[in-house]
Amino acid sequence: MLIGELARRTEVSPRLLRYYEQQGLLEPRRDAKGYRYYSDDAPARVRRIRELLTTGLSTDDIRGLLPCTYDADRWVVPCDESLVIVEGRLAALDTRITELQRQRTLLGRQRDAISTWLAAP
């Protein structure tokens, strides 16, 4: 299928599909005129890419997961690479959560100080 059809079937813009290609996530073949032709499994692959992006994985992470085989029910199956990538992303999220909690505590203290000052006679 051509890029326009893939875009319609996946509701992903052609520009974004070309970006996925640049990132090594999609590999269309090209005809003599340079037109991109995508395989029949491309819509499922694009949907999986989108799902993984919503988990916070980067395109680099997803590219690293590609060597791990996938099936129709789940894209990433257990392999050394997938575990390292997912654990790394979880550790990064834990670090961000800790930092956000610290910031929230500090901001709450500022709010309380402002409220106290405004409530004073």
N, C-alpha and C positions, 0 to 999 in steps of 0.2 A: 504494500500500500504506500501511497505517497504521503508526504508530510502533512498535507492538508487534511487528508482522511484520518490520519493518526491523531491530529489535533482535535478534530471533531469527535472522534470516538472516545478520547480521554479527557476532553475539555481542558487541554493544556495548550497554550499558544505555540505556534511554530517556532517563535523565538526561543521559548524555554526548551523546546525539544532540541533545537540546535545547540543550546547551552549544555544540555545533558550529553549530547554527542561530543562536544568539546571536552567535557569532564570525563569522558571514557565510560559513560553509563549506558549509552546506546550506540550501536554500531550498525547503521544502515549500509546497504550496499549501494553503489552508484552505477547508473547506466552510462552509455557513451556521451550523453548530453550533460551528465553531472547531476541528474535528478536523484534524490534520495529515495530508496525503496526500503521499507521496513517489513520485517517478517510478520507472520500472523500472530506470533506471541508478543509482539511489541506493545500492544495495549496493556496486557497484564504486567509486563515489565515496567511500564510507565506508572501504572497504579501502585506497584510495589515500591518504586522509587519515591513516589509521593508519600506513601505511608511511612517509609523509613525517615524521610525528611521531617515529618511531623513529630517523630520521636526525639528530634534534636540531633540526629546523626547528620554529619556534613557530607557533601558529595565525595570528599576524600575517604571518609569512613565507608560510605556505600561502595565506592570503587574497591576498597580493600575487602569488602564482603563478597564481591563478585566471584572470586575463586571458589568460594564455598558453594556447593551445588544447592539447588532449590527445587521444590516440588510445588504442586498446585495449591496445597493447603498452607504452607508456610514458606516464606522466601529463604530465610536464613536457617540453615540446619547446623547442628553442632559441628564445629571444627575449631582447630586452634586459633585461626585468624578471627573467626567470629566472636569467640569468647574474649579475646584480648581487646577487640574493638569495642564491644558492648560494655565490658568492665571498665575500660578507660573512659567511655562517655558517662557511665554511672558515677564514677569517681569525680569527674568534672562537675556533674550536676550536684553532687553532695557538697562540693566546695562552694558552688554558687549559692546553694540553699543556706549554708552556714553564714556566708557573707551577707546574704539578704536578711537573714534573721538578726544579725548584728546591726545592720543598718536600720532595720525596723525598730529595734530596741532604742538605738540612739535617737531616731526621729520621734519616737514616743516620748522620750524624756524631754525633748525640745518642746513638743506639744504641751506636755504637762507643765513645763516651766512657763510657757506663754500663757496658758490658761490660768495658772496661779497668779501671774503678774496682772492679767486683765481683771481678775476677780478681786484683787486687793482694793481696799477703799482709798 
